[in-house]
Amino acid sequence: MAAPYTVALVVDASFGDRLLPLAQRMHTWVVDAPANKEAAKRYWAKLPEPRAQGIEQGITTFVIHDPDGKPEEWCAGIIGSLDIHHNEYSHSPGYAVLEVYGAQPTDEVKVAFREYGLLNFQPTDFGFVARKYEP
């Protein structure tokens, strides 16, 4: 059985170079903060051409509206955009697992994620994993 399509969401503003191996393993959405942006630029510079990045690997940066907000608020605020780019209408099959780095599965996050079919939440050392199915 093939592994489920997995996407990463990084809301740690100082994730930096840890982004590079993650983006080689799965497509990674990362908060647009200086350390993360510099790491993303290094990743993009190594691509054979600017549009060589695929949907299953690579980096998408996103801007947060409230830099003083909590990472959990950033998760709830970006999940809709992430979902549009990785759901079953954009990729076959759509993502079934979301690895979240730098946040906890608070009630606010769970409510927002459940709107997009992410129903199972498992805390990890790096944040949590949300799944569209039971593990």
Backbone as a printed PyTorch tensor [residue, N CA C, xyz], in Angstrom:
tensor([[[  0.8360,  -1.1770,   0.0000],
         [  0.0000,   0.0000,   0.0000],
         [  0.8840,   1.2450,   0.0000]],

        [[  0.5890,   2.1850,  -0.8560],
         [  1.3610,   3.4200,  -0.9490],
         [  1.0860,   4.3080,   0.2650]],

        [[  2.0930,   5.0710,   0.6280],
         [  1.9400,   6.0160,   1.7390],
         [  0.9430,   7.0950,   1.3300]],

        [[  0.1670,   7.5930,   2.2690],
         [ -0.7960,   8.6490,   1.9380],
         [ -0.0740,   9.9360,   1.5460]],

        [[ -0.6960,  10.7130,   0.6910],
         [ -0.1520,  11.9970,   0.2770],
         [ -0.1170,  12.9040,   1.5010]],

        [[  1.0730,  13.3700,   1.8390],
         [  1.3000,  14.1550,   3.0480],
         [  1.8590,  15.5220,   2.6850]],

        [[  1.4020,  16.5380,   3.3960],
         [  1.8630,  17.9120,   3.2370],
         [  2.3170,  18.3870,   4.6070]],

        [[  3.2870,  19.3080,   4.6310],
         [  3.7530,  19.8740,   5.8990],
         [  3.3170,  21.3350,   5.9940]],

        [[  3.0290,  21.7570,   7.2110],
         [  2.7110,  23.1490,   7.5140],
         [  3.6290,  23.5730,   8.6540]],

        [[  4.4960,  24.5620,   8.3770],
         [  5.4600,  25.0290,   9.3680],
         [  5.0610,  26.4270,   9.8090]],

        [[  4.7430,  26.5670,  11.0910],
         [  4.3870,  27.8680,  11.6540],
         [  5.4050,  28.3150,  12.7090]],

        [[  6.5740,  27.7410,  12.6400],
         [  7.7080,  28.1250,  13.4870],
         [  8.4990,  29.1670,  12.7010]],

        [[  8.4970,  30.4160,  13.1610],
         [  9.1310,  31.5170,  12.4300],
         [ 10.6460,  31.3670,  12.3340]],

        [[ 11.2400,  30.5380,  13.1560],
         [ 12.6910,  30.3490,  13.1140],
         [ 13.0680,  28.9300,  12.6790]],

        [[ 12.2460,  28.2920,  11.8800],
         [ 12.5000,  26.9320,  11.4310],
         [ 13.7690,  26.8560,  10.5790]],

        [[ 13.9830,  27.8530,   9.7340],
         [ 15.2230,  28.0020,   8.9730],
         [ 15.6230,  26.8010,   8.1430]],

        [[ 16.8750,  26.3710,   8.2950],
         [ 17.4290,  25.3140,   7.4460],
         [ 16.8150,  23.9330,   7.6720]],

        [[ 16.0730,  23.7470,   8.7370],
         [ 15.3690,  22.4710,   8.9140],
         [ 14.3230,  22.2890,   7.8210]],

        [[ 14.0060,  23.3760,   7.1390],
         [ 13.0370,  23.3680,   6.0590],
         [ 13.5160,  22.5480,   4.8600]],

        [[ 14.8060,  22.5640,   4.5800],
         [ 15.3390,  21.9610,   3.3610],
         [ 15.0700,  20.4560,   3.2630]],

        [[ 15.4290,  19.6430,   4.2540],
         [ 15.1300,  18.2130,   4.1220],
         [ 13.6250,  17.9140,   4.1480]],

        [[ 12.8840,  18.7350,   4.8540],
         [ 11.4350,  18.5400,   4.9050],
         [ 10.8180,  18.7530,   3.5220]],

        [[ 11.2600,  19.7990,   2.8330],
         [ 10.7270,  20.1190,   1.5120],
         [ 11.1400,  19.1030,   0.4510]],

        [[ 12.1910,  18.3580,   0.7020],
         [ 12.5820,  17.2910,  -0.2220],
         [ 11.7150,  16.0520,  -0.0200]],

        [[ 11.1280,  15.9420,   1.1590],
         [ 10.2930,  14.7810,   1.4900],
         [  8.8260,  15.0060,   1.1340]],

        [[  8.3570,  16.2590,   1.2610],
         [  6.9500,  16.5620,   0.9860],
         [  6.8080,  18.0490,   0.7050]],

        [[  5.7190,  18.4330,   0.0810],
         [  5.4940,  19.8550,  -0.1400],
         [  5.2620,  20.5070,   1.2120]],

        [[  5.9170,  21.6430,   1.4170],
         [  5.9210,  22.2900,   2.7250],
         [  5.4680,  23.7380,   2.6070]],

        [[  4.4560,  24.0850,   3.3800],
         [  3.9940,  25.4690,   3.5140],
         [  4.6480,  26.0160,   4.7610]],

        [[  5.2670,  27.2050,   4.6440],
         [  6.0270,  27.7540,   5.7580],
         [  5.7270,  29.2360,   5.9190]],

        [[  5.6070,  29.6600,   7.1660],
         [  5.3560,  31.0620,   7.4670],
         [  6.5310,  31.9000,   6.9590]],

        [[  6.2000,  32.9870,   6.2870],
         [  7.1910,  33.8610,   5.6640],
         [  7.8360,  34.7540,   6.7250]],

        [[  8.8830,  34.2310,   7.3480],
         [  9.6770,  34.9410,   8.3400],
         [ 11.1190,  34.9360,   7.8280]],

        [[ 11.9660,  35.8620,   8.2720],
         [ 13.3100,  35.9780,   7.6940],
         [ 14.1090,  34.6750,   7.5980]],

        [[ 14.2030,  33.9080,   8.6690],
         [ 14.9950,  32.6680,   8.6330],
         [ 14.4060,  31.6620,   7.6480]],

        [[ 13.0950,  31.5820,   7.6040],
         [ 12.4280,  30.6400,   6.7020],
         [ 12.5530,  31.0910,   5.2520]],

        [[ 12.4050,  32.3830,   5.0060],
         [ 12.5020,  32.9260,   3.6510],
         [ 13.8900,  32.6920,   3.0700]],

        [[ 14.9310,  32.8840,   3.8890],
         [ 16.3010,  32.6490,   3.4190],
         [ 16.5140,  31.1780,   3.0690]],

        [[ 16.0050,  30.2830,   3.8900],
         [ 16.1190,  28.8520,   3.5970],
         [ 15.3480,  28.5000,   2.3300]],

        [[ 14.1690,  29.0640,   2.1640],
         [ 13.3740,  28.8100,   0.9530],
         [ 14.1120,  29.3040,  -0.2870]],

        [[ 14.7260,  30.4710,  -0.2050],
         [ 15.4850,  31.0010,  -1.3490],
         [ 16.6250,  30.0710,  -1.7280]],

        [[ 17.3170,  29.5050,  -0.7350],
         [ 18.3950,  28.5540,  -1.0290],
         [ 17.8380,  27.3060,  -1.7150]],

        [[ 16.6850,  26.8390,  -1.2560],
         [ 16.0470,  25.6720,  -1.8740],
         [ 15.6810,  25.9720,  -3.3300]],

        [[ 15.0070,  27.0890,  -3.5470],
         [ 14.5690,  27.4570,  -4.8960],
         [ 15.7520,  27.6730,  -5.8240]],

        [[ 16.8700,  28.2000,  -5.3150],
         [ 18.0480,  28.4690,  -6.1440],
         [ 18.6560,  27.1800,  -6.6990]],

        [[ 18.4400,  26.0620,  -6.0370],
         [ 18.9870,  24.7830,  -6.4830],
         [ 18.1120,  24.0950,  -7.5220]],

        [[ 16.9210,  24.6090,  -7.7750],
         [ 16.0380,  24.0020,  -8.7670],
         [ 16.6030,  24.2290, -10.1640]],

        [[ 16.4390,  23.2560, -11.0790],
         [ 16.9800,  23.4210, -12.4260],
         [ 16.3500,  24.5920, -13.1860]],

        [[ 15.1200,  24.9080, -12.8650],
         [ 14.4370,  26.0720, -13.4340],
         [ 13.4240,  26.5560, -12.4050]],

        [[ 13.0300,  27.8160, -12.4660],
         [ 12.1600,  28.3710, -11.4170],
         [ 10.8560,  27.6080, -11.1860]],

        [[ 10.2820,  27.0480, -12.1970],
         [  9.0020,  26.3480, -12.0370],
         [  9.1600,  24.8310, -11.9140]],

        [[ 10.3760,  24.3730, -11.6050],
         [ 10.6380,  22.9380, -11.5140],
         [ 10.0540,  22.3080, -10.2560]],

        [[  9.6320,  23.1130,  -9.3160],
         [  9.0660,  22.6130,  -8.0730],
         [  7.7170,  21.9560,  -8.3500]],

        [[  7.4900,  20.7830,  -7.7960],
         [  6.2340,  20.0870,  -7.9930],
         [  5.2960,  20.2310,  -6.8160]],

        [[  4.1450,  19.6110,  -6.9350],
         [  3.1320,  19.6840,  -5.8840],
         [  3.4500,  18.7210,  -4.7270]],

        [[  4.2700,  17.6990,  -4.9810],
         [  4.5530,  16.7100,  -3.9490],
         [  5.8350,  16.9960,  -3.1790]],

        [[  6.6220,  17.9450,  -3.6470],
         [  7.8170,  18.3970,  -2.9510],
         [  7.9160,  19.8920,  -3.1860]],

        [[  8.6580,  20.5640,  -2.3290],
         [  8.8690,  21.9800,  -2.5620],
         [  8.4260,  22.8280,  -1.3930]],

        [[  8.4390,  24.1440,  -1.6360],
         [  8.1460,  25.1000,  -0.5700],
         [  7.1870,  26.1670,  -1.0730]],

        [[  6.1750,  26.4240,  -0.2800],
         [  5.2830,  27.5640,  -0.4680],
         [  5.3780,  28.4090,   0.7940]],

        [[  5.7000,  29.6890,   0.6390],
         [  5.7090,  30.5800,   1.7930],
         [  4.3750,  31.3070,   1.8530]],

        [[  3.9600,  31.6460,   3.0640],
         [  2.7220,  32.4030,   3.2140],
         [  2.9100,  33.4990,   4.2430]],

        [[  2.2430,  34.6100,   3.9890],
         [  2.3430,  35.7890,   4.8430],
         [  1.2770,  35.7100,   5.9230]],

        [[  1.6570,  36.0550,   7.1270],
         [  0.7010,  36.1070,   8.2240],
         [  0.2580,  37.5530,   8.4130]],

        [[ -0.9910,  37.7320,   8.7720],
         [ -1.5410,  39.0740,   8.9250],
         [ -1.2380,  39.6830,  10.2930]],

        [[ -1.0060,  38.8230,  11.2790],
         [ -0.7220,  39.3010,  12.6240],
         [  0.5700,  38.6480,  13.1210]],

        [[  1.7170,  39.2880,  12.8740],
         [  2.9840,  38.6750,  13.2950],
         [  3.0980,  38.4740,  14.8030]],

        [[  2.2690,  39.1560,  15.5700],
         [  2.2750,  38.9680,  17.0240],
         [  1.3140,  37.8690,  17.4610]],

        [[  0.6150,  37.2710,  16.4930],
         [ -0.3450,  36.2170,  16.8050],
         [  0.3480,  34.9180,  17.1880]],

        [[ -0.4590,  33.9620,  17.5540],
         [  0.0460,  32.6470,  17.9440],
         [  0.1210,  31.7340,  16.7270]],

        [[  1.0710,  30.8030,  16.7150],
         [  1.1750,  29.8570,  15.5990],
         [ -0.1350,  29.0910,  15.3490]],

        [[ -0.8770,  28.8170,  16.4030],
         [ -2.1480,  28.1080,  16.2170],
         [ -3.1290,  28.9620,  15.4230]],

        [[ -3.1100,  30.2730,  15.6390],
         [ -3.9620,  31.1770,  14.8420],
         [ -3.5260,  31.1670,  13.3850]],

        [[ -2.2150,  31.0960,  13.1450],
         [ -1.7070,  31.0570,  11.7790],
         [ -2.1510,  29.7670,  11.0850]],

        [[ -2.1620,  28.6600,  11.8200],
         [ -2.6480,  27.3830,  11.2590],
         [ -4.0970,  27.5140,  10.8060]],

        [[ -4.9290,  28.0260,  11.7030],
         [ -6.3580,  28.1640,  11.3970],
         [ -6.5700,  29.1170,  10.2260]],

        [[ -5.7070,  30.1260,  10.0990],
         [ -5.8650,  31.1000,   9.0420],
         [ -5.4070,  30.6440,   7.6720]],

        [[ -4.4990,  29.6820,   7.5830],
         [ -3.9430,  29.2700,   6.2880],
         [ -4.5040,  27.9460,   5.7760]],

        [[ -5.1960,  27.1890,   6.6140],
         [ -5.6270,  25.8540,   6.2060],
         [ -6.5020,  25.8720,   4.9500]],

        [[ -7.3350,  26.8640,   4.7680],
         [ -8.1800,  26.9200,   3.5840],
         [ -7.3690,  27.0300,   2.3040]],

        [[ -6.3740,  27.8840,   2.2830],
         [ -5.5140,  28.0390,   1.1040],
         [ -4.7090,  26.7730,   0.8470]],

        [[ -4.1580,  26.1970,   1.9030],
         [ -3.4050,  24.9530,   1.7460],
         [ -4.2990,  23.8660,   1.1690]],

        [[ -5.5010,  23.7600,   1.6950],
         [ -6.4310,  22.7410,   1.2340],
         [ -6.7580,  22.8920,  -0.2530]],

        [[ -6.9980,  24.1150,  -0.6970],
         [ -7.3150,  24.3490,  -2.1150],
         [ -6.2070,  23.8130,  -3.0260]],

        [[ -4.9690,  23.9470,  -2.6060],
         [ -3.8390,  23.5380,  -3.4480],
         [ -3.5100,  22.0510,  -3.3710]],

        [[ -4.0120,  21.3590,  -2.3520],
         [ -3.6070,  19.9620,  -2.1680],
         [ -4.7780,  18.9950,  -2.0180]],

        [[ -6.0110,  19.4560,  -2.1440],
         [ -7.1540,  18.5440,  -1.9880],
         [ -7.3520,  17.7020,  -3.2490]],

        [[ -8.3790,  16.8880,  -3.2470],
         [ -8.6150,  15.9440,  -4.3400],
         [ -8.9410,  16.6280,  -5.6660]],

        [[ -9.2570,  17.9120,  -5.6750],
         [ -9.5320,  18.6350,  -6.9130],
         [ -8.2500,  19.1830,  -7.5430]],

        [[ -7.1660,  19.2170,  -6.7710],
         [ -5.8870,  19.7270,  -7.2570],
         [ -4.8340,  18.6380,  -7.4120]],

        [[ -5.0500,  17.5110,  -6.7790],
         [ -4.0740,  16.4170,  -6.7700],
         [ -4.8330,  15.1130,  -6.6350]],

        [[ -4.3620,  14.0880,  -7.3220],
         [ -5.0340,  12.7940,  -7.2200],
         [ -4.0550,  11.7590,  -6.6750]],

        [[ -4.3260,  11.2230,  -5.4910],
         [ -5.4040,  11.6010,  -4.5770],
         [ -5.0270,  12.8820,  -3.8170]],

        [[ -5.9950,  13.4680,  -3.1740],
         [ -5.7440,  14.6430,  -2.3490],
         [ -4.9670,  14.2650,  -1.0960]],

        [[ -4.4480,  15.2650,  -0.4320],
         [ -3.6760,  14.9960,   0.7860],
         [ -4.5810,  14.3540,   1.8380]],

        [[ -3.9880,  13.4600,   2.6030],
         [ -4.7160,  12.7800,   3.6680],
         [ -4.0690,  13.0170,   5.0190]],

        [[ -2.8260,  13.5280,   5.0050],
         [ -2.0770,  13.7520,   6.2360],
         [ -1.4350,  15.1310,   6.1680]],

        [[ -1.4880,  15.8500,   7.2820],
         [ -0.8490,  17.1540,   7.3990],
         [  0.0450,  17.1260,   8.6290]],

        [[  1.3600,  17.2740,   8.4150],
         [  2.3140,  17.3730,   9.5160],
         [  2.4600,  18.8470,   9.8610]],

        [[  2.1770,  19.2180,  11.0920],
         [  2.2420,  20.6140,  11.5200],
         [  3.4160,  20.7870,  12.4740]],

        [[  4.2920,  21.7420,  12.1450],
         [  5.4950,  22.0190,  12.9280],
         [  5.3580,  23.3710,  13.6080]],

        [[  5.5050,  23.3880,  14.9300],
         [  5.5290,  24.6380,  15.6670],
         [  4.2070,  25.0710,  16.2690]],

        [[  3.2250,  24.1950,  16.3120],
         [  1.9200,  24.5240,  16.9060],
         [  1.3510,  23.2920,  17.5910]],

        [[  0.3460,  23.5310,  18.4050],
         [ -0.3540,  22.4500,  19.0940],
         [ -1.7850,  22.3530,  18.5650]],

        [[ -2.3930,  21.1750,  18.6610],
         [ -3.7680,  21.0080,  18.1620],
         [ -4.8000,  21.5570,  19.1550]],

        [[ -4.8610,  22.8660,  19.2620],
         [ -5.8200,  23.5110,  20.1660],
         [ -7.2360,  23.3370,  19.6290]],

        [[ -8.2060,  23.6980,  20.4330],
         [ -9.5980,  23.6210,  19.9850],
         [ -9.8230,  24.4790,  18.7480]],

        [[ -9.2190,  25.6720,  18.7070],
         [ -9.3510,  26.5600,  17.5430],
         [ -8.8220,  25.8830,  16.2790]],

        [[ -7.6740,  25.2460,  16.3860],
         [ -7.0800,  24.5520,  15.2440],
         [ -7.9700,  23.3870,  14.8180]],

        [[ -8.4240,  22.5970,  15.7710],
         [ -9.2490,  21.4400,  15.4460],
         [-10.5330,  21.8490,  14.7290]],

        [[-11.1800,  22.8950,  15.1930],
         [-12.4110,  23.3650,  14.5450],
         [-12.1190,  23.7710,  13.1020]],

        [[-11.0540,  24.5480,  12.8900],
         [-10.7030,  24.9950,  11.5400],
         [-10.3360,  23.8180,  10.6470]],

        [[ -9.5310,  22.8920,  11.1420],
         [ -9.0820,  21.7600,  10.3350],
         [-10.2240,  20.8070,  10.0050]],

        [[-11.1430,  20.6270,  10.9330],
         [-12.2600,  19.7050,  10.6880],
         [-13.1200,  20.1620,   9.5100]],

        [[-13.1790,  21.4650,   9.2610],
         [-13.9190,  21.9770,   8.1030],
         [-13.3510,  21.4320,   6.7970]],

        [[-12.1140,  20.9910,   6.8180],
         [-11.4410,  20.4780,   5.6210],
         [-11.1980,  18.9770,   5.7020]],

        [[-11.9040,  18.3130,   6.5970],
         [-11.8590,  16.8580,   6.6680],
         [-10.7410,  16.2810,   7.5090]],

        [[ -9.9650,  17.1070,   8.1650],
         [ -8.9040,  16.6080,   9.0370],
         [ -9.5270,  16.3370,  10.4090]],

        [[ -9.6500,  15.0510,  10.7440],
         [-10.4580,  14.6430,  11.8830],
         [ -9.6710,  14.0340,  13.0370]],

        [[ -8.4680,  13.5450,  12.7610],
         [ -7.6800,  12.8470,  13.7660],
         [ -6.4320,  13.6720,  14.0590]],

        [[ -6.1450,  13.9220,  15.3410],
         [ -5.0260,  14.7700,  15.7370],
         [ -4.1300,  14.0160,  16.7030]],

        [[ -2.8470,  13.9650,  16.3670],
         [ -1.8850,  13.2370,  17.1880],
         [ -0.7010,  14.1510,  17.5250]],

        [[ -0.5270,  14.5160,  18.8000],
         [  0.6190,  15.3480,  19.1850],
         [  1.9420,  14.6360,  18.8820]],

        [[  2.9600,  15.4100,  18.5400],
         [  4.2980,  14.8880,  18.2560],
         [  5.3240,  15.7810,  18.9540]],

        [[  6.5850,  15.4040,  18.8500],
         [  7.6620,  16.2250,  19.4070],
         [  7.7780,  17.5600,  18.6760]],

        [[  7.3650,  17.6010,  17.4100],
         [  7.5170,  18.8170,  16.6120],
         [  6.2450,  19.6440,  16.5210]],

        [[  5.1320,  19.1250,  16.9770],
         [  3.8380,  19.8160,  16.8750],
         [  2.7090,  18.8050,  16.9230]],

        [[  2.1730,  18.4700,  15.7390],
         [  1.1540,  17.4330,  15.6630],
         [  0.9620,  16.9790,  14.2220]],

        [[  0.2790,  15.8470,  14.0800],
         [ -0.1100,  15.3250,  12.7750],
         [ -1.6240,  15.2780,  12.7520]],

        [[ -2.1950,  15.7960,  11.6720],
         [ -3.6510,  15.7420,  11.4670],
         [ -3.9180,  14.8290,  10.2850]],

        [[ -4.9270,  13.9700,  10.4510],
         [ -5.2390,  13.0010,   9.3970],
         [ -6.7170,  13.0550,   9.0280]],

        [[ -6.9790,  12.6460,   7.8010],
         [ -8.3620,  12.5660,   7.3260],
         [ -8.9410,  11.1770,   7.5730]],

        [[ -8.2290,  10.3460,   8.3120],
         [ -8.6590,   8.9810,   8.6160],
         [ -8.0430,   8.5690,   9.9490]],

        [[ -8.4900,   7.4780,  10.4720],
         [ -7.9120,   6.9420,  11.7070],
         [ -6.6250,   6.2040,  11.3640]],

        [[ -5.5470,   6.4000,  12.1320],
         [ -4.2720,   5.7050,  11.8070],
         [ -4.3620,   4.2160,  12.0620]]])
